[in-house]
Amino acid sequence: MFGGVFGGSQKPVGQAAPGGMGGGMGQAQMDPNAQLAAAEQEMEMVTDMFARLGDLCYKKCLIQRYSDEELTKAESVCTDRCVAKYFQVNRDVSEKLAKLSQANQ
Amino acid sequence: MYNNYGASYQEQRLQQMMEQKQLKDFMRMYSNLVSRCFEDCVSDFTSNTLNDKELTCVNRCTLKNMKLNERIGQRFAEENAKLMEDQAKMGR
C-alpha cells in the first residue's frame, strides 16, 4: 500500500494507525466516501510521520561530511536505534496523553 | 444514504489518491535531498558554479542520503508492523 514510501519491495503495511489514534472501527458499515477520507487521513499521517522521522535521524545519526557514499557501521546502527526509539517515544507519549485525557474527563 | 457509485468508482478514487500522494512524497524527498546536500556541501561563493570538491560532495551526499532513507524505510515498516500487531491484540 505504501510502496513509494518504503522503497518498493517491502511487504505491504496494510492499514496503519501509528500511536493508536486512527480509530477506524466498524469500517464495514461505513459510508464509502468516509472510508476513503479515513484512508487518506491515515496515509497522510504515516507519510508525515515517516518524513519527520527521516529528518530527525539524519540530524542525529549522519556525519554530514561525506568522505564516502556508504553509510558507516556506526551510522547504520544509530539509524536502527533512532527509528526504534522514535516509535518508543511515540507510544509513550500517546499512552500518557490517553491517561491524562481520561483523568480530565 | 450512500452514494451508489459502486466499488470500482471508489477503487479508482483510492488509486488516484495514492498516486497523488506518492508523487507528493517523491517531491518532498527530492527537495529534502537538495536542501540537505546544498547545506552540507556548498559553502564557497567565490564562483557561481560548483567546484570539484562540492560536486563530489553532492554526489556522495545524494547516494548516502538515499541509502539512509532506504534503511529508515525498512526499519519504519518493521516497527509499524509490530505496532499494528500490538494494537490488534489489544483490540481483542
Backbone of each chain as ProteinMPNN parsed JSONL, in Angstrom:
{"seq_chain_A": "MFGGVFGGSQKPVGQAAPGGMGGGMGQAQMDPNAQLAAAEQEMEMVTDMFARLGDLCYKKCLIQRYSDEELTKAESVCTDRCVAKYFQVNRDVSEKLAKLSQANQ", "coords_chain_A": {"N_chain_A": [[0.824, -1.213, 0.0], [1.897, 1.264, 0.838], [3.938, 1.57, -0.988], [5.604, 3.443, -2.301], [6.778, 4.865, -0.264], [8.25, 3.046, 1.172], [10.238, 2.12, -0.402], [9.609, 0.194, -2.355], [10.086, -3.022, -2.467], [9.151, -3.882, -0.015], [6.979, -5.701, 2.224], [3.448, -5.157, 2.152], [2.05, -2.651, 4.263], [-0.472, -2.507, 5.03], [-3.436, -1.288, 6.655], [-2.476, 1.4, 8.414], [-2.043, 2.709, 11.648], [-0.454, 4.656, 13.437], [0.399, 5.092, 16.839], [-2.079, 4.612, 17.798], [-4.271, 6.265, 17.196], [-5.976, 6.224, 15.18], [-8.6, 5.032, 15.082], [-10.362, 3.601, 13.416], [-12.974, 2.103, 13.415], [-15.502, -0.362, 12.8], [-15.544, -0.459, 9.954], [-16.854, -1.79, 7.982], [-19.516, -1.02, 7.838], [-19.32, 1.572, 7.134], [-19.842, 4.647, 5.369], [-18.771, 4.712, 2.067], [-17.415, 6.949, 1.102], [-16.594, 8.25, 3.391], [-14.952, 6.327, 4.335], [-12.938, 6.37, 2.463], [-11.94, 8.908, 2.94], [-10.984, 8.5, 5.496], [-8.988, 6.644, 5.014], [-7.303, 8.228, 3.518], [-6.544, 10.164, 5.358], [-5.209, 8.617, 7.197], [-3.098, 7.696, 5.701], [-1.84, 10.046, 5.139], [-0.99, 10.694, 7.676], [0.837, 8.66, 8.215], [2.789, 9.03, 6.205], [3.639, 11.555, 6.845], [4.679, 11.181, 9.388], [6.746, 9.506, 8.72], [8.341, 11.217, 7.178], [9.132, 13.103, 9.051], [10.523, 11.497, 10.807], [12.625, 10.713, 9.135], [14.006, 13.132, 8.813], [14.761, 13.649, 11.453], [16.443, 11.47, 12.143], [18.414, 11.767, 10.3], [19.577, 14.111, 11.181], [20.425, 13.308, 13.7], [22.09, 11.091, 13.294], [23.677, 11.002, 10.931], [26.924, 11.622, 9.742], [27.758, 14.592, 8.57], [29.672, 14.981, 6.443], [30.655, 13.522, 4.289], [32.87, 11.782, 3.229], [32.649, 9.611, 1.876], [30.371, 7.42, 0.104], [28.942, 5.527, 1.347], [26.918, 4.31, 4.047], [28.268, 4.416, 7.25], [29.227, 1.852, 9.606], [28.645, 2.69, 12.207], [26.807, 4.734, 11.69], [24.738, 3.293, 10.539], [23.918, 1.572, 12.62], [23.156, 3.48, 14.464], [21.009, 4.632, 13.088], [19.144, 2.504, 13.019], [18.584, 2.265, 15.734], [17.644, 4.79, 16.223], [15.19, 4.865, 14.83], [13.779, 2.867, 16.207], [13.672, 3.981, 18.754], [12.278, 6.305, 18.29], [9.75, 5.329, 17.736], [9.212, 4.22, 20.2], [9.104, 6.513, 21.824], [6.911, 7.744, 20.652], [4.876, 5.9, 21.314], [4.953, 6.004, 24.107], [4.315, 8.711, 24.618], [1.739, 8.85, 23.518], [0.396, 7.07, 25.135], [0.603, 8.336, 27.625], [-0.766, 10.699, 27.097], [-3.313, 9.691, 26.586], [-3.961, 8.69, 29.075], [-3.952, 11.039, 30.594], [-6.018, 12.517, 29.372], [-8.114, 10.899, 29.959], [-8.199, 11.136, 32.719], [-8.977, 13.727, 32.953], [-11.587, 13.788, 32.298]], "CA_chain_A": [[0.0, 0.0, 0.0], [2.748, 2.446, 0.884], [5.112, 1.157, -1.733], [6.51, 4.54, -2.61], [7.478, 5.315, 0.921], [9.15, 2.057, 1.727], [11.227, 1.692, -1.377], [9.218, -0.88, -3.253], [9.941, -4.453, -2.246], [8.672, -4.24, 1.314], [5.621, -6.217, 2.288], [2.529, -4.054, 2.396], [1.847, -2.356, 5.668], [-1.903, -2.581, 5.309], [-3.923, -0.02, 7.174], [-1.593, 1.753, 9.512], [-2.522, 3.759, 12.542], [0.555, 4.809, 14.482], [0.006, 5.765, 18.067], [-3.42, 4.226, 18.206], [-5.174, 7.388, 17.123], [-6.765, 6.103, 13.955], [-9.986, 4.848, 15.451], [-11.156, 3.196, 12.258], [-13.793, 0.955, 13.796], [-16.727, -0.6, 12.046], [-15.364, 0.02, 8.6], [-17.73, -2.497, 7.067], [-20.783, -0.31, 7.67], [-19.086, 2.996, 6.907], [-20.02, 5.277, 4.073], [-17.521, 4.533, 1.312], [-16.689, 8.21, 0.999], [-15.943, 8.465, 4.68], [-13.896, 5.319, 4.39], [-11.872, 6.896, 1.621], [-11.35, 10.035, 3.66], [-10.227, 7.946, 6.617], [-7.769, 6.054, 4.454], [-6.44, 9.33, 3.114], [-6.003, 10.784, 6.561], [-4.283, 7.662, 7.772], [-1.9, 7.67, 4.867], [-1.209, 11.348, 5.372], [-0.334, 10.619, 8.973], [2.005, 7.767, 8.132], [3.853, 9.64, 5.407], [4.129, 12.698, 7.613], [5.499, 10.612, 10.453], [7.953, 8.996, 8.075], [9.175, 12.342, 6.768], [9.731, 13.696, 10.257], [11.5, 10.523, 11.276], [13.797, 10.807, 8.264], [14.738, 14.348, 9.154], [15.338, 13.529, 12.786], [17.551, 10.514, 12.183], [19.51, 12.372, 9.533], [20.257, 15.074, 12.053], [21.035, 12.646, 14.853], [22.992, 9.964, 13.015], [24.577, 11.076, 9.791], [28.057, 12.538, 9.785], [27.456, 15.339, 7.353], [30.884, 15.432, 5.755], [30.673, 12.777, 3.035], [34.136, 11.301, 2.702], [32.295, 8.317, 1.311], [28.94, 7.402, -0.193], [28.318, 4.436, 2.101], [26.64, 4.519, 5.462], [29.229, 3.693, 8.078], [28.631, 0.926, 10.575], [28.084, 3.475, 13.31], [25.619, 5.44, 11.214], [23.669, 2.306, 10.345], [23.42, 1.159, 13.934], [22.477, 4.65, 15.02], [19.73, 4.777, 12.389], [18.224, 1.47, 13.514], [18.154, 2.621, 17.097], [16.885, 6.039, 16.118], [13.817, 4.532, 14.444], [13.146, 2.132, 17.304], [13.401, 4.893, 19.864], [11.234, 7.23, 17.864], [8.482, 4.632, 17.95], [9.02, 4.102, 21.651], [8.654, 7.814, 22.32], [5.544, 7.893, 20.162], [3.994, 5.06, 22.107], [4.928, 6.543, 25.458], [3.574, 9.966, 24.654], [0.315, 8.641, 23.264], [-0.168, 6.448, 26.337], [0.486, 9.373, 28.657], [-1.846, 11.599, 26.699], [-4.583, 8.994, 26.768], [-4.22, 8.641, 30.511], [-4.27, 12.393, 31.027], [-7.327, 12.954, 28.898], [-9.09, 10.12, 30.717], [-8.279, 11.705, 34.063], [-9.605, 15.036, 32.874], [-12.992, 13.72, 31.921]], "C_chain_A": [[0.854, 1.256, 0.0], [4.054, 2.187, 0.159], [6.108, 2.268, -1.977], [7.364, 4.928, -1.426], [8.554, 4.322, 1.337], [10.078, 1.443, 0.699], [10.876, 0.405, -2.091], [9.018, -2.234, -2.611], [9.444, -4.846, -0.854], [7.287, -4.864, 1.243], [4.671, -5.095, 2.665], [2.227, -3.884, 3.878], [0.373, -2.419, 6.037], [-2.411, -1.265, 5.842], [-3.181, 0.315, 8.452], [-2.189, 2.855, 10.35], [-1.538, 3.94, 13.686], [0.008, 5.533, 15.703], [-1.4, 5.454, 18.519], [-4.415, 5.356, 18.157], [-6.126, 7.276, 15.944], [-8.246, 5.957, 14.231], [-10.869, 4.427, 14.3], [-11.999, 1.979, 12.54], [-14.988, 0.829, 12.865], [-16.647, -0.155, 10.606], [-16.345, -0.606, 7.632], [-19.007, -1.71, 6.808], [-20.589, 1.159, 7.294], [-19.44, 3.415, 5.496], [-18.702, 5.177, 3.304], [-16.714, 5.817, 1.167], [-15.931, 8.523, 2.28], [-14.761, 7.521, 4.843], [-12.673, 5.802, 3.622], [-11.148, 8.031, 2.332], [-10.497, 9.541, 4.816], [-8.91, 7.351, 6.141], [-6.77, 7.14, 4.084], [-5.761, 9.96, 4.318], [-4.928, 9.905, 7.182], [-2.96, 7.659, 7.015], [-1.102, 8.947, 5.048], [-0.388, 11.291, 6.658], [0.944, 9.784, 8.907], [3.138, 8.413, 7.339], [4.465, 10.828, 6.131], [5.085, 12.225, 8.704], [6.833, 10.126, 9.886], [8.9, 10.128, 7.694], [9.877, 12.964, 7.968], [10.808, 12.788, 10.818], [12.791, 10.606, 10.462], [14.662, 12.0, 8.604], [15.471, 14.215, 10.483], [16.568, 12.623, 12.777], [18.72, 10.979, 11.316], [20.307, 13.32, 10.428], [21.008, 14.378, 13.173], [22.175, 11.717, 14.459], [24.006, 10.177, 11.901], [25.712, 12.068, 10.045], [28.044, 13.314, 8.481], [28.714, 15.883, 6.671], [31.167, 14.673, 4.452], [32.063, 12.493, 2.478], [33.877, 10.042, 1.874], [30.814, 8.352, 0.962], [28.211, 6.287, 0.556], [27.979, 4.895, 3.518], [27.705, 3.772, 6.259], [28.468, 2.763, 9.011], [27.922, 1.698, 11.695], [26.805, 4.184, 12.885], [24.446, 4.474, 11.038], [23.053, 1.888, 11.672], [22.623, 2.281, 14.573], [21.094, 4.805, 14.398], [18.708, 3.763, 12.891], [17.682, 1.839, 14.89], [17.284, 3.862, 17.094], [15.421, 5.743, 15.799], [13.087, 3.837, 15.596], [12.772, 3.078, 18.446], [12.315, 5.893, 19.539], [9.858, 6.603, 18.086], [8.177, 4.49, 19.441], [8.483, 5.4, 22.235], [7.216, 8.071, 21.904], [4.541, 7.15, 21.03], [3.826, 5.634, 23.516], [4.062, 7.792, 25.545], [2.09, 9.727, 24.451], [-0.361, 7.964, 24.46], [-0.405, 7.479, 27.429], [-0.672, 10.31, 28.35], [-3.209, 10.968, 26.928], [-4.963, 8.966, 28.24], [-4.661, 10.007, 31.019], [-5.67, 12.807, 30.6], [-8.433, 12.154, 29.578], [-9.315, 10.722, 32.095], [-9.031, 13.023, 34.058], [-11.09, 14.983, 32.554], [-13.924, 13.661, 33.107]], "O_chain_A": [[0.581, 2.201, -0.74], [5.132, 2.542, 0.636], [7.318, 2.063, -1.872], [8.535, 5.277, -1.575], [9.629, 4.708, 1.796], [10.636, 0.368, 0.916], [11.761, -0.393, -2.402], [7.895, -2.576, -2.242], [9.33, -6.035, -0.556], [6.517, -4.592, 0.322], [5.039, -4.187, 3.411], [2.16, -4.852, 4.635], [0.016, -2.387, 7.215], [-1.861, -0.215, 5.509], [-3.259, -0.41, 9.444], [-2.765, 3.813, 9.833], [-1.762, 3.433, 14.785], [-0.763, 6.484, 15.579], [-1.86, 5.986, 19.529], [-5.321, 5.414, 18.988], [-6.981, 8.138, 15.741], [-9.059, 6.688, 13.667], [-12.019, 4.858, 14.216], [-11.765, 0.919, 11.96], [-15.416, 1.795, 12.233], [-17.58, 0.46, 10.09], [-16.642, -0.034, 6.583], [-19.529, -1.723, 5.693], [-21.559, 1.903, 7.149], [-19.347, 2.628, 4.553], [-17.644, 5.517, 3.832], [-15.485, 5.785, 1.115], [-14.793, 8.991, 2.258], [-13.725, 7.871, 5.408], [-11.535, 5.661, 4.07], [-9.919, 8.109, 2.33], [-9.427, 10.084, 5.089], [-7.865, 7.524, 6.767], [-5.565, 7.003, 4.298], [-4.565, 10.249, 4.299], [-3.885, 10.384, 7.628], [-1.876, 7.625, 7.597], [0.127, 8.939, 5.102], [0.744, 11.77, 6.719], [1.98, 10.149, 9.463], [4.3, 8.356, 7.741], [5.667, 11.073, 6.036], [6.154, 12.799, 8.909], [7.892, 10.308, 10.486], [10.113, 10.014, 7.865], [11.058, 13.306, 7.908], [11.867, 13.246, 11.248], [13.893, 10.574, 11.009], [15.887, 11.901, 8.676], [16.628, 14.609, 10.623], [17.607, 12.971, 13.337], [19.872, 10.626, 11.569], [21.538, 13.325, 10.425], [22.099, 14.802, 13.554], [23.134, 11.569, 15.217], [25.086, 9.588, 11.93], [25.492, 13.192, 10.497], [28.289, 12.753, 7.413], [28.811, 17.071, 6.364], [31.881, 15.193, 3.595], [32.39, 12.923, 1.372], [34.788, 9.491, 1.255], [30.078, 9.205, 1.457], [26.999, 6.126, 0.41], [28.656, 5.742, 4.099], [28.004, 2.615, 5.963], [27.253, 2.868, 9.183], [26.785, 1.407, 12.068], [25.833, 4.227, 13.639], [23.304, 4.807, 11.354], [21.832, 1.856, 11.827], [21.557, 2.06, 15.147], [20.121, 5.079, 15.1], [17.556, 4.106, 13.157], [16.486, 1.736, 15.161], [16.322, 3.974, 17.853], [14.52, 6.303, 16.422], [11.945, 4.164, 15.918], [11.689, 2.979, 19.022], [11.529, 6.28, 20.404], [8.929, 7.257, 18.559], [7.033, 4.625, 19.874], [7.543, 5.4, 23.03], [6.404, 8.552, 22.694], [3.507, 7.689, 21.425], [2.716, 5.735, 24.039], [3.202, 7.918, 26.416], [1.265, 10.332, 25.136], [-1.521, 8.234, 24.768], [-1.454, 7.502, 28.072], [-1.455, 10.665, 29.232], [-4.139, 11.62, 27.401], [-6.117, 9.184, 28.608], [-5.623, 10.117, 31.779], [-6.419, 13.384, 31.388], [-9.546, 12.648, 29.759], [-10.443, 10.813, 32.58], [-9.653, 13.391, 35.055], [-11.769, 16.01, 32.54], [-15.141, 13.601, 32.934]]}, "seq_chain_B": "MYNNYGASYQEQRLQQMMEQKQLKDFMRMYSNLVSRCFEDCVSDFTSNTLNDKELTCVNRCTLKNMKLNERIGQRFAEENAKLMEDQAKMGR", "coords_chain_B": {"N_chain_B": [[-28.893, 6.88, 1.357], [-26.145, 6.234, 1.114], [-23.897, 6.99, -1.545], [-24.432, 5.589, -4.65], [-22.136, 4.759, -6.228], [-20.741, 2.513, -6.713], [-18.296, -0.127, -6.29], [-16.082, -0.033, -7.946], [-15.737, 2.588, -8.676], [-15.018, 3.779, -6.281], [-12.644, 2.432, -5.842], [-11.156, 3.398, -7.92], [-10.919, 6.053, -7.213], [-9.442, 5.817, -4.894], [-7.118, 4.753, -5.906], [-6.286, 6.915, -7.458], [-5.853, 8.79, -5.476], [-3.754, 7.607, -4.09], [-1.761, 7.696, -6.006], [-1.396, 10.422, -6.293], [-0.492, 11.034, -3.743], [1.863, 9.602, -3.656], [3.365, 10.9, -5.553], [3.585, 13.41, -4.403], [4.986, 12.729, -2.168], [7.352, 11.865, -3.261], [8.271, 14.255, -4.352], [8.684, 15.672, -2.05], [10.72, 14.209, -0.867], [12.695, 14.635, -2.736], [13.121, 17.453, -2.68], [13.961, 17.707, -0.127], [16.337, 16.289, -0.188], [17.835, 17.907, -1.862], [18.038, 20.238, -0.289], [19.429, 19.253, 1.941], [21.894, 18.391, 0.817], [22.779, 20.682, -0.363], [23.115, 22.336, 1.827], [25.006, 20.864, 3.283], [27.177, 20.669, 1.587], [27.786, 22.927, 0.001], [29.626, 25.781, 0.272], [31.318, 27.623, -0.626], [31.445, 30.653, -2.105], [32.837, 32.0, -4.094], [32.632, 31.624, -6.679], [30.247, 31.086, -9.349], [29.635, 28.541, -10.015], [29.566, 25.041, -9.112], [32.415, 23.81, -7.463], [35.012, 21.264, -7.903], [35.297, 19.828, -5.541], [32.927, 20.346, -4.227], [31.158, 19.204, -6.014], [31.81, 16.421, -5.905], [31.153, 16.026, -3.278], [28.378, 16.553, -3.292], [27.512, 14.487, -4.921], [28.176, 12.179, -3.394], [26.71, 12.779, -1.145], [24.056, 12.677, -2.083], [23.779, 9.936, -2.797], [24.353, 8.688, -0.384], [22.406, 9.694, 1.338], [20.153, 8.661, 0.137], [20.502, 5.998, 0.638], [20.32, 6.078, 3.371], [17.625, 6.858, 3.676], [16.399, 4.595, 2.646], [17.108, 2.622, 4.485], [15.932, 3.636, 6.819], [13.309, 3.463, 5.976], [12.956, 0.671, 5.841], [13.257, -0.11, 8.545], [11.231, 1.415, 9.626], [8.952, 0.253, 8.47], [9.047, -2.258, 9.681], [8.776, -1.606, 12.426], [6.31, -0.39, 12.371], [4.666, -2.484, 11.592], [4.917, -4.089, 13.822], [3.751, -2.449, 15.734], [1.113, -2.381, 14.832], [0.4, -4.999, 15.125], [0.432, -5.234, 17.902], [-1.661, -3.497, 18.486], [-3.785, -4.831, 17.332], [-3.906, -7.022, 18.973], [-4.584, -5.806, 21.398], [-7.076, -4.919, 20.776], [-8.678, -7.125, 20.901]], "CA_chain_B": [[-27.886, 7.495, 2.194], [-24.836, 6.107, 0.46], [-23.874, 7.197, -2.989], [-24.29, 4.29, -5.298], [-21.165, 4.816, -7.316], [-20.195, 1.179, -6.933], [-16.979, -0.353, -5.72], [-14.992, 0.28, -8.871], [-15.522, 4.029, -8.619], [-14.249, 4.044, -5.065], [-11.3, 1.913, -6.058], [-10.487, 4.335, -8.817], [-10.559, 7.258, -6.453], [-8.371, 5.433, -3.988], [-5.929, 4.636, -6.755], [-5.893, 8.281, -7.796], [-5.332, 9.423, -4.27], [-2.451, 7.017, -3.805], [-0.789, 8.202, -6.972], [-1.108, 11.812, -5.926], [0.306, 11.043, -2.524], [3.196, 9.113, -3.96], [4.059, 11.967, -6.261], [3.88, 14.433, -3.412], [6.012, 12.151, -1.319], [8.604, 11.878, -4.019], [8.722, 15.64, -4.444], [9.182, 16.066, -0.732], [12.01, 13.545, -0.706], [13.625, 15.297, -3.644], [13.506, 18.79, -2.223], [14.704, 17.468, 1.108], [17.674, 15.868, -0.586], [18.521, 19.092, -2.379], [18.447, 21.16, 0.777], [20.478, 18.634, 2.745], [23.188, 18.363, 0.136], [23.23, 22.065, -0.531], [23.582, 22.836, 3.116], [26.19, 20.143, 3.745], [28.293, 20.643, 0.631], [28.108, 24.175, -0.688], [29.967, 26.846, 1.22], [32.258, 28.526, -1.285], [30.711, 31.5, -3.049], [33.737, 32.817, -4.906], [32.31, 31.346, -8.072], [28.825, 30.759, -9.445], [29.441, 27.12, -10.323], [30.092, 24.139, -8.09], [33.778, 23.349, -7.747], [35.146, 19.802, -7.909], [35.067, 19.31, -4.196], [31.488, 20.416, -3.959], [30.493, 18.223, -6.877], [31.974, 15.087, -5.313], [30.375, 16.011, -2.037], [26.957, 16.455, -3.632], [27.307, 13.121, -5.394], [28.183, 11.249, -2.255], [25.594, 13.146, -0.264], [22.824, 12.147, -2.673], [23.75, 8.476, -2.685], [24.331, 8.297, 1.02], [21.109, 10.015, 1.916], [19.164, 7.722, -0.377], [20.684, 4.764, 1.402], [19.762, 6.333, 4.703], [16.164, 6.8, 3.553], [16.009, 3.204, 2.434], [17.253, 1.919, 5.754], [14.879, 4.123, 7.708], [12.066, 2.885, 5.475], [12.875, -0.735, 6.257], [13.008, -0.161, 9.993], [9.905, 2.004, 9.847], [7.948, -0.757, 8.124], [9.082, -3.287, 10.719], [8.208, -1.07, 13.665], [4.896, -0.141, 12.119], [4.002, -3.784, 11.607], [4.899, -4.503, 15.226], [2.767, -1.595, 16.394], [-0.239, -2.789, 14.453], [0.175, -6.302, 15.749], [0.082, -4.949, 19.299], [-2.98, -2.89, 18.53], [-4.76, -5.878, 17.027], [-4.006, -7.838, 20.189], [-5.3, -5.036, 22.397], [-8.472, -4.777, 20.348], [-9.449, -8.332, 21.187]], "C_chain_B": [[-26.525, 7.42, 1.533], [-24.958, 6.44, -1.012], [-23.617, 5.872, -3.671], [-23.347, 4.344, -6.487], [-20.641, 3.432, -7.66], [-18.757, 1.107, -6.481], [-15.87, 0.122, -6.646], [-14.689, 1.771, -8.857], [-14.674, 4.404, -7.407], [-12.802, 3.594, -5.217], [-10.474, 2.863, -6.908], [-10.027, 5.569, -8.058], [-9.415, 6.99, -5.494], [-7.046, 5.371, -4.743], [-5.364, 6.017, -7.077], [-5.222, 8.965, -6.62], [-3.934, 8.916, -3.957], [-1.384, 7.56, -4.743], [-0.39, 9.632, -6.643], [-0.18, 11.876, -4.725], [1.737, 10.607, -2.804], [4.026, 10.166, -4.678], [4.501, 13.049, -5.276], [5.039, 13.991, -2.522], [7.377, 12.179, -1.997], [9.158, 13.3, -4.102], [9.3, 16.122, -3.114], [10.57, 15.478, -0.498], [13.078, 14.268, -1.516], [14.075, 16.656, -3.107], [14.282, 18.703, -0.909], [16.155, 17.14, 0.817], [18.482, 17.065, -1.064], [18.946, 19.997, -1.229], [19.529, 20.562, 1.663], [21.83, 18.757, 2.072], [23.694, 19.76, -0.159], [23.84, 22.566, 0.768], [24.902, 22.186, 3.53], [27.401, 20.332, 2.838], [28.707, 21.997, 0.081], [28.39, 25.284, 0.317], [30.873, 27.89, 0.595], [31.516, 29.359, -2.321], [31.631, 32.464, -3.784], [33.505, 32.571, -6.4], [30.841, 30.987, -8.153], [28.572, 29.331, -9.924], [30.047, 26.277, -9.203], [31.53, 23.767, -8.436], [33.849, 21.827, -7.59], [34.812, 19.181, -6.566], [33.573, 19.271, -3.875], [30.721, 19.385, -4.784], [30.599, 16.807, -6.31], [31.12, 14.977, -4.067], [28.889, 15.821, -2.333], [26.616, 15.045, -4.113], [27.208, 12.125, -4.254], [26.994, 11.499, -1.346], [24.294, 12.562, -0.778], [22.709, 10.646, -2.445], [23.586, 8.04, -1.231], [22.971, 8.556, 1.655], [20.006, 9.109, 1.388], [19.275, 6.378, 0.341], [20.109, 4.906, 2.811], [18.239, 6.222, 4.672], [15.671, 5.366, 3.419], [16.04, 2.43, 3.749], [16.162, 2.333, 6.737], [13.533, 3.536, 7.29], [11.886, 1.445, 5.905], [12.534, -0.843, 7.737], [11.617, 0.353, 10.323], [8.813, 0.967, 9.58], [7.893, -1.835, 9.196], [8.403, -2.813, 11.999], [6.7, -0.861, 13.534], [4.094, -1.433, 12.164], [3.858, -4.281, 13.045], [3.797, -3.754, 15.979], [1.352, -2.06, 16.089], [-0.608, -4.147, 15.029], [-0.283, -6.111, 17.203], [-1.329, -4.393, 19.401], [-4.075, -3.916, 18.26], [-4.98, -6.764, 18.259], [-4.841, -7.126, 21.243], [-6.78, -4.937, 22.061], [-9.338, -5.974, 20.709], [-9.677, -8.576, 22.654]], "O_chain_B": [[-25.832, 8.43, 1.406], [-25.989, 6.2, -1.639], [-22.7, 5.133, -3.311], [-23.722, 4.014, -7.612], [-20.152, 3.204, -8.767], [-18.084, 2.124, -6.309], [-14.841, 0.619, -6.189], [-13.537, 2.18, -9.006], [-13.753, 5.217, -7.488], [-11.869, 4.272, -4.786], [-9.29, 3.099, -6.664], [-8.911, 6.058, -8.234], [-8.533, 7.828, -5.305], [-6.014, 5.863, -4.286], [-4.161, 6.261, -6.986], [-4.185, 9.617, -6.747], [-3.043, 9.69, -3.605], [-0.259, 7.845, -4.334], [0.783, 10.002, -6.704], [0.776, 12.651, -4.688], [2.692, 11.165, -2.263], [5.226, 10.305, -4.441], [5.633, 13.531, -5.318], [5.931, 14.768, -2.182], [8.401, 12.475, -1.381], [10.359, 13.52, -3.944], [10.272, 16.876, -3.073], [11.472, 16.152, 0.0], [14.199, 14.484, -1.056], [15.268, 16.962, -3.085], [15.149, 19.53, -0.629], [17.072, 17.635, 1.472], [19.654, 17.22, -0.72], [20.082, 20.47, -1.195], [20.443, 21.267, 2.093], [22.803, 19.181, 2.695], [24.902, 19.994, -0.201], [24.93, 23.139, 0.793], [25.797, 22.847, 4.056], [28.537, 20.17, 3.285], [29.871, 22.19, -0.27], [27.525, 25.676, 1.1], [31.165, 28.918, 1.206], [31.013, 28.821, -3.307], [31.257, 33.603, -4.065], [34.103, 33.222, -7.257], [30.238, 30.621, -7.145], [27.434, 28.957, -10.204], [30.912, 26.731, -8.454], [31.826, 23.444, -9.586], [32.875, 21.187, -7.195], [34.138, 18.154, -6.476], [33.05, 18.299, -3.331], [29.762, 18.776, -4.31], [29.606, 16.083, -6.241], [30.454, 13.968, -3.834], [28.224, 15.012, -1.686], [25.577, 14.485, -3.762], [26.268, 11.335, -4.174], [26.358, 10.571, -0.847], [23.511, 12.011, -0.005], [21.689, 10.148, -1.969], [22.796, 7.154, -0.905], [22.457, 7.734, 2.413], [19.041, 8.818, 2.094], [18.274, 5.715, 0.612], [19.502, 3.984, 3.355], [17.638, 5.577, 5.53], [14.659, 4.982, 4.005], [15.116, 1.685, 4.073], [15.55, 1.494, 7.399], [12.719, 3.159, 8.133], [10.789, 1.039, 6.289], [11.629, -1.582, 8.126], [10.918, -0.193, 11.177], [7.873, 0.823, 10.361], [6.809, -2.277, 9.577], [7.573, -3.513, 12.579], [5.932, -1.12, 14.46], [2.987, -1.475, 12.702], [2.821, -4.819, 13.432], [3.028, -4.336, 16.744], [0.501, -2.124, 16.977], [-1.761, -4.409, 15.371], [-1.241, -6.734, 17.662], [-2.095, -4.77, 20.288], [-5.145, -3.882, 18.869], [-6.099, -7.192, 18.542], [-5.687, -7.732, 21.9], [-7.629, -4.879, 22.95], [-10.56, -5.867, 20.813], [-10.314, -9.562, 23.025]]}, "name": "protein", "num_of_chains": 2, "seq": "MFGGVFGGSQKPVGQAAPGGMGGGMGQAQMDPNAQLAAAEQEMEMVTDMFARLGDLCYKKCLIQRYSDEELTKAESVCTDRCVAKYFQVNRDVSEKLAKLSQANQMYNNYGASYQEQRLQQMMEQKQLKDFMRMYSNLVSRCFEDCVSDFTSNTLNDKELTCVNRCTLKNMKLNERIGQRFAEENAKLMEDQAKMGR"}
